[in-house]
Amino acid sequence: MDNKKFVFMLSHTTTNPVEVLGVMKIASNIKAFSDDAEVVIFLFNEGVQLARKGVVDNIAIEFEGKQVNF
């Protein structure tokens, strides 16, 4: 079976935490269900800030009354 390849693009950090958390959750779920899957996350614009140490620690959203973060 051919390996499946997925590319995600992130252009936001703290200004749109829903995008960041959504993409990261989907990417981690893909890897959890298929070790053969190749997942690449391309960071551009504001999204490159995610590569800096500590930035992801400050990203959270409220979901069903609870704080959700990385």
N, CA, C and O atoms as CSV, one atom per row, in Angstrom:
chain,resi,resn,atom,element,x,y,z
A,1,MET,N,N,0.846,-1.184,0.000
A,1,MET,CA,C,0.000,0.000,0.000
A,1,MET,C,C,0.888,1.241,0.000
A,1,MET,O,O,1.887,1.295,0.716
A,2,ASP,N,N,0.525,2.224,-0.794
A,2,ASP,CA,C,1.298,3.462,-0.863
A,2,ASP,C,C,1.156,4.262,0.418
A,2,ASP,O,O,0.098,4.286,1.047
A,3,ASN,N,N,2.254,4.919,0.789
A,3,ASN,CA,C,2.203,5.802,1.955
A,3,ASN,C,C,1.333,7.007,1.648
A,3,ASN,O,O,1.356,7.544,0.540
A,4,LYS,N,N,0.583,7.414,2.623
A,4,LYS,CA,C,-0.238,8.608,2.480
A,4,LYS,C,C,0.583,9.800,2.937
A,4,LYS,O,O,1.315,9.718,3.924
A,5,LYS,N,N,0.459,10.913,2.215
A,5,LYS,CA,C,1.206,12.118,2.541
A,5,LYS,C,C,0.231,13.260,2.789
A,5,LYS,O,O,-0.716,13.462,2.029
A,6,PHE,N,N,0.477,14.001,3.864
A,6,PHE,CA,C,-0.379,15.120,4.239
A,6,PHE,C,C,0.483,16.355,4.461
A,6,PHE,O,O,1.524,16.286,5.113
A,7,VAL,N,N,0.046,17.476,3.920
A,7,VAL,CA,C,0.733,18.749,4.133
A,7,VAL,C,C,-0.269,19.720,4.737
A,7,VAL,O,O,-1.346,19.944,4.185
A,8,PHE,N,N,0.096,20.291,5.871
A,8,PHE,CA,C,-0.720,21.307,6.524
A,8,PHE,C,C,0.049,22.621,6.489
A,8,PHE,O,O,1.276,22.633,6.592
A,9,MET,N,N,-0.668,23.713,6.345
A,9,MET,CA,C,-0.036,25.027,6.324
A,9,MET,C,C,-0.599,25.855,7.472
A,9,MET,O,O,-1.813,25.987,7.622
A,10,LEU,N,N,0.294,26.406,8.272
A,10,LEU,CA,C,-0.110,27.248,9.399
A,10,LEU,C,C,0.427,28.654,9.200
A,10,LEU,O,O,1.627,28.854,9.014
A,11,SER,N,N,-0.476,29.626,9.241
A,11,SER,CA,C,-0.063,31.014,9.049
A,11,SER,C,C,-0.361,31.878,10.266
A,11,SER,O,O,-0.168,33.093,10.214
A,12,HIS,N,N,-0.823,31.284,11.353
A,12,HIS,CA,C,-1.175,32.041,12.554
A,12,HIS,C,C,-0.563,31.397,13.796
A,12,HIS,O,O,-0.139,30.241,13.775
A,13,THR,N,N,-0.531,32.169,14.865
A,13,THR,CA,C,-0.145,31.624,16.174
A,13,THR,C,C,-1.189,32.063,17.182
A,13,THR,O,O,-2.284,31.502,17.226
A,14,THR,N,N,-0.867,33.052,17.985
A,14,THR,CA,C,-1.776,33.477,19.050
A,14,THR,C,C,-2.990,34.239,18.530
A,14,THR,O,O,-3.987,34.338,19.244
A,15,THR,N,N,-2.946,34.778,17.316
A,15,THR,CA,C,-4.094,35.516,16.792
A,15,THR,C,C,-5.216,34.599,16.325
A,15,THR,O,O,-6.361,35.036,16.210
A,16,ASN,N,N,-4.908,33.341,16.057
A,16,ASN,CA,C,-5.928,32.377,15.645
A,16,ASN,C,C,-5.594,31.005,16.230
A,16,ASN,O,O,-5.185,30.095,15.508
A,17,PRO,N,N,-5.772,30.866,17.542
A,17,PRO,CA,C,-5.403,29.599,18.179
A,17,PRO,C,C,-6.241,28.411,17.716
A,17,PRO,O,O,-5.786,27.269,17.798
A,18,VAL,N,N,-7.451,28.659,17.233
A,18,VAL,CA,C,-8.290,27.557,16.754
A,18,VAL,C,C,-7.627,26.877,15.554
A,18,VAL,O,O,-7.630,25.650,15.454
A,19,GLU,N,N,-7.064,27.668,14.652
A,19,GLU,CA,C,-6.365,27.099,13.493
A,19,GLU,C,C,-5.175,26.257,13.945
A,19,GLU,O,O,-4.983,25.137,13.472
A,20,VAL,N,N,-4.389,26.795,14.852
A,20,VAL,CA,C,-3.187,26.095,15.319
A,20,VAL,C,C,-3.548,24.782,16.001
A,20,VAL,O,O,-3.013,23.729,15.654
A,21,LEU,N,N,-4.452,24.844,16.968
A,21,LEU,CA,C,-4.817,23.633,17.701
A,21,LEU,C,C,-5.518,22.618,16.807
A,21,LEU,O,O,-5.309,21.412,16.943
A,22,GLY,N,N,-6.349,23.111,15.893
A,22,GLY,CA,C,-7.049,22.210,14.981
A,22,GLY,C,C,-6.097,21.440,14.085
A,22,GLY,O,O,-6.215,20.223,13.943
A,23,VAL,N,N,-5.154,22.150,13.481
A,23,VAL,CA,C,-4.189,21.497,12.594
A,23,VAL,C,C,-3.312,20.518,13.364
A,23,VAL,O,O,-3.067,19.403,12.903
A,24,MET,N,N,-2.842,20.931,14.536
A,24,MET,CA,C,-1.981,20.046,15.325
A,24,MET,C,C,-2.727,18.785,15.766
A,24,MET,O,O,-2.159,17.693,15.769
A,25,LYS,N,N,-3.994,18.938,16.136
A,25,LYS,CA,C,-4.789,17.787,16.569
A,25,LYS,C,C,-5.034,16.827,15.406
A,25,LYS,O,O,-4.901,15.613,15.559
A,26,ILE,N,N,-5.389,17.374,14.249
A,26,ILE,CA,C,-5.620,16.528,13.078
A,26,ILE,C,C,-4.340,15.794,12.686
A,26,ILE,O,O,-4.368,14.597,12.402
A,27,ALA,N,N,-3.220,16.512,12.671
A,27,ALA,CA,C,-1.938,15.897,12.306
A,27,ALA,C,C,-1.554,14.787,13.281
A,27,ALA,O,O,-1.088,13.727,12.863
A,28,SER,N,N,-1.746,15.024,14.571
A,28,SER,CA,C,-1.395,13.988,15.553
A,28,SER,C,C,-2.333,12.789,15.457
A,28,SER,O,O,-1.905,11.654,15.666
A,29,ASN,N,N,-3.604,13.026,15.146
A,29,ASN,CA,C,-4.542,11.911,14.968
A,29,ASN,C,C,-4.180,11.063,13.750
A,29,ASN,O,O,-4.279,9.837,13.791
A,30,ILE,N,N,-3.764,11.714,12.674
A,30,ILE,CA,C,-3.352,10.969,11.478
A,30,ILE,C,C,-2.195,10.037,11.817
A,30,ILE,O,O,-2.210,8.864,11.443
A,31,LYS,N,N,-1.192,10.558,12.523
A,31,LYS,CA,C,-0.040,9.730,12.897
A,31,LYS,C,C,-0.430,8.632,13.888
A,31,LYS,O,O,0.139,7.541,13.856
A,32,ALA,N,N,-1.389,8.911,14.759
A,32,ALA,CA,C,-1.817,7.913,15.740
A,32,ALA,C,C,-2.500,6.723,15.066
A,32,ALA,O,O,-2.376,5.589,15.528
A,33,PHE,N,N,-3.218,6.983,13.977
A,33,PHE,CA,C,-3.943,5.914,13.300
A,33,PHE,C,C,-3.146,5.254,12.180
A,33,PHE,O,O,-3.491,4.160,11.735
A,34,SER,N,N,-2.081,5.915,11.722
A,34,SER,CA,C,-1.297,5.350,10.628
A,34,SER,C,C,0.164,5.762,10.756
A,34,SER,O,O,0.536,6.893,10.443
A,35,ASP,N,N,0.983,4.828,11.219
A,35,ASP,CA,C,2.417,5.110,11.332
A,35,ASP,C,C,3.058,5.339,9.968
A,35,ASP,O,O,4.097,5.991,9.871
A,36,ASP,N,N,2.447,4.808,8.922
A,36,ASP,CA,C,2.988,4.964,7.573
A,36,ASP,C,C,2.759,6.357,6.996
A,36,ASP,O,O,3.424,6.745,6.035
A,37,ALA,N,N,1.834,7.106,7.565
A,37,ALA,CA,C,1.504,8.424,7.024
A,37,ALA,C,C,2.663,9.396,7.219
A,37,ALA,O,O,3.311,9.419,8.265
A,38,GLU,N,N,2.902,10.190,6.193
A,38,GLU,CA,C,3.916,11.241,6.266
A,38,GLU,C,C,3.179,12.566,6.455
A,38,GLU,O,O,2.378,12.966,5.610
A,39,VAL,N,N,3.457,13.239,7.567
A,39,VAL,CA,C,2.783,14.496,7.891
A,39,VAL,C,C,3.816,15.612,7.935
A,39,VAL,O,O,4.824,15.517,8.635
A,40,VAL,N,N,3.552,16.668,7.180
A,40,VAL,CA,C,4.433,17.836,7.147
A,40,VAL,C,C,3.600,19.059,7.493
A,40,VAL,O,O,2.508,19.252,6.958
A,41,ILE,N,N,4.123,19.882,8.390
A,41,ILE,CA,C,3.455,21.138,8.737
A,41,ILE,C,C,4.351,22.272,8.271
A,41,ILE,O,O,5.467,22.442,8.762
A,42,PHE,N,N,3.850,23.043,7.321
A,42,PHE,CA,C,4.590,24.149,6.732
A,42,PHE,C,C,4.187,25.432,7.446
A,42,PHE,O,O,3.010,25.792,7.466
A,43,LEU,N,N,5.159,26.118,8.029
A,43,LEU,CA,C,4.906,27.357,8.766
A,43,LEU,C,C,5.267,28.555,7.903
A,43,LEU,O,O,6.352,28.606,7.325
A,44,PHE,N,N,4.352,29.522,7.815
A,44,PHE,CA,C,4.656,30.752,7.091
A,44,PHE,C,C,3.950,31.919,7.767
A,44,PHE,O,O,3.077,31.729,8.614
A,45,ASN,N,N,4.343,33.132,7.378
A,45,ASN,CA,C,3.851,34.365,8.004
A,45,ASN,C,C,4.015,34.279,9.517
A,45,ASN,O,O,5.093,33.949,10.012
A,46,GLU,N,N,2.954,34.573,10.243
A,46,GLU,CA,C,3.007,34.548,11.709
A,46,GLU,C,C,3.263,33.140,12.251
A,46,GLU,O,O,3.753,32.983,13.369
A,47,GLY,N,N,2.935,32.132,11.469
A,47,GLY,CA,C,3.094,30.744,11.901
A,47,GLY,C,C,4.517,30.338,12.222
A,47,GLY,O,O,4.732,29.387,12.974
A,48,VAL,N,N,5.505,31.048,11.661
A,48,VAL,CA,C,6.898,30.692,11.948
A,48,VAL,C,C,7.239,30.895,13.418
A,48,VAL,O,O,8.222,30.337,13.906
A,49,GLN,N,N,6.444,31.683,14.127
A,49,GLN,CA,C,6.674,31.887,15.561
A,49,GLN,C,C,6.507,30.590,16.348
A,49,GLN,O,O,7.046,30.460,17.447
A,50,LEU,N,N,5.771,29.636,15.798
A,50,LEU,CA,C,5.577,28.350,16.476
A,50,LEU,C,C,6.884,27.584,16.645
A,50,LEU,O,O,6.981,26.709,17.506
A,51,ALA,N,N,7.877,27.900,15.844
A,51,ALA,CA,C,9.172,27.223,15.946
A,51,ALA,C,C,10.004,27.753,17.108
A,51,ALA,O,O,11.005,27.143,17.484
A,52,ARG,N,N,9.598,28.877,17.674
A,52,ARG,CA,C,10.341,29.455,18.791
A,52,ARG,C,C,9.969,28.749,20.091
A,52,ARG,O,O,8.802,28.441,20.336
A,53,LYS,N,N,10.969,28.504,20.908
A,53,LYS,CA,C,10.766,27.816,22.182
A,53,LYS,C,C,9.803,28.612,23.071
A,53,LYS,O,O,9.966,29.819,23.249
A,54,GLY,N,N,8.804,27.924,23.622
A,54,GLY,CA,C,7.876,28.519,24.567
A,54,GLY,C,C,6.629,29.145,23.967
A,54,GLY,O,O,5.677,29.421,24.696
A,55,VAL,N,N,6.607,29.378,22.659
A,55,VAL,CA,C,5.442,30.023,22.040
A,55,VAL,C,C,4.203,29.145,22.168
A,55,VAL,O,O,3.131,29.647,22.504
A,56,VAL,N,N,4.325,27.852,21.909
A,56,VAL,CA,C,3.156,26.970,21.967
A,56,VAL,C,C,2.612,26.818,23.384
A,56,VAL,O,O,1.453,26.445,23.565
A,57,ASP,N,N,3.435,27.102,24.388
A,57,ASP,CA,C,2.970,27.001,25.774
A,57,ASP,C,C,1.897,28.034,26.094
A,57,ASP,O,O,1.130,27.862,27.041
A,58,ASN,N,N,1.841,29.108,25.306
A,58,ASN,CA,C,0.904,30.199,25.565
A,58,ASN,C,C,-0.325,30.161,24.669
A,58,ASN,O,O,-1.115,31.105,24.683
A,59,ILE,N,N,-0.508,29.109,23.898
A,59,ILE,CA,C,-1.652,29.015,22.996
A,59,ILE,C,C,-2.700,28.098,23.614
A,59,ILE,O,O,-2.434,26.932,23.905
A,60,ALA,N,N,-3.894,28.649,23.808
A,60,ALA,CA,C,-4.991,27.877,24.392
A,60,ALA,C,C,-6.320,28.454,23.923
A,60,ALA,O,O,-6.408,29.630,23.569
A,61,ILE,N,N,-7.345,27.621,23.923
A,61,ILE,CA,C,-8.702,28.069,23.628
A,61,ILE,C,C,-9.632,27.482,24.677
A,61,ILE,O,O,-9.292,26.515,25.358
A,62,GLU,N,N,-10.807,28.078,24.795
A,62,GLU,CA,C,-11.816,27.527,25.691
A,62,GLU,C,C,-12.753,26.660,24.861
A,62,GLU,O,O,-13.297,27.110,23.853
A,63,PHE,N,N,-12.938,25.419,25.291
A,63,PHE,CA,C,-13.801,24.480,24.587
A,63,PHE,C,C,-14.669,23.773,25.605
A,63,PHE,O,O,-14.164,23.083,26.491
A,64,GLU,N,N,-15.964,23.943,25.482
A,64,GLU,CA,C,-16.934,23.347,26.398
A,64,GLU,C,C,-16.597,23.670,27.846
A,64,GLU,O,O,-16.683,22.810,28.723
A,65,GLY,N,N,-16.214,24.920,28.087
A,65,GLY,CA,C,-15.943,25.390,29.437
A,65,GLY,C,C,-14.591,25.016,30.002
A,65,GLY,O,O,-14.317,25.282,31.172
A,66,LYS,N,N,-13.741,24.405,29.197
A,66,LYS,CA,C,-12.414,23.994,29.667
A,66,LYS,C,C,-11.335,24.599,28.781
A,66,LYS,O,O,-11.542,24.808,27.586
A,67,GLN,N,N,-10.179,24.879,29.380
A,67,GLN,CA,C,-9.029,25.367,28.626
A,67,GLN,C,C,-8.380,24.199,27.889
A,67,GLN,O,O,-8.085,23.168,28.493
A,68,VAL,N,N,-8.161,24.359,26.605
A,68,VAL,CA,C,-7.509,23.344,25.785
A,68,VAL,C,C,-6.241,23.963,25.221
A,68,VAL,O,O,-6.278,25.054,24.651
A,69,ASN,N,N,-5.119,23.271,25.379
A,69,ASN,CA,C,-3.860,23.751,24.811
A,69,ASN,C,C,-3.036,22.563,24.347
A,69,ASN,O,O,-3.510,21.427,24.335
A,70,PHE,N,N,-1.802,22.840,23.968
A,70,PHE,CA,C,-0.926,21.764,23.513
A,70,PHE,C,C,-0.600,20.885,24.679
A,70,PHE,O,O,0.130,19.906,24.528
